[in-house]
Amino acid sequence: MAHLSSTIIRGSRIVRNLVMDLRFGKVLGGTYLQKIKPTENSDYEALSRIFKNRINDDDILVDVGCGNGRVINWWLQHHPKNKMIGIELSEEIASKTSVRLQRFPNVTIIQGNAIESLPDDGTLFYFYNPFKRDVVRKFNEQIKRQFKSTQNVRFFYYNCKYVDIFERDPKWHVEFVDLGGPSSAPFDTLAIMRLIE
């Protein structure tokens, strides 16, 4: 019975996500639709739980590893006036995402390595664990070089597999958020991280 419940919940999430994708021009799919080199797409309901009441009107939003741009879709739906930047390593995916979102003048897609492409003016950075441990370690070091605690920059790390890298570093304050969801298909854990003195 629990397996059936989980299957139904996952099915309803897929349908809900597809409908929202289509509002922004294209089914983004994710692991359940792409045949070659599948990419992860964050669930829209999870995004609502992640960002609700946590985005300011003057925030510059950065999706690190933006892939097909589902997080940017959510931001456009709920915070259409904020400046948004997506960073994507794959030239092909970055190009397609850029073309799809070109009608939004406040959206920029940067093709490149996230560690080398972090915008200095970003204030809220989102990343779903797309990296291996050594890359997360390098990402941590780059952030500390590039930003100061006085800048009030926040990093939202969803499905935070390697959050211990930040927890063990005295330069970080890490807050965990349980996003809930049905017991048969809960959402991943979110870590909201800030640099401290």
Order of alpha helices (4+ residues) and beta strands (2+ residues): alpha-alpha-beta-alpha-beta-alpha-beta-alpha-beta-alpha-beta-alpha-beta-beta
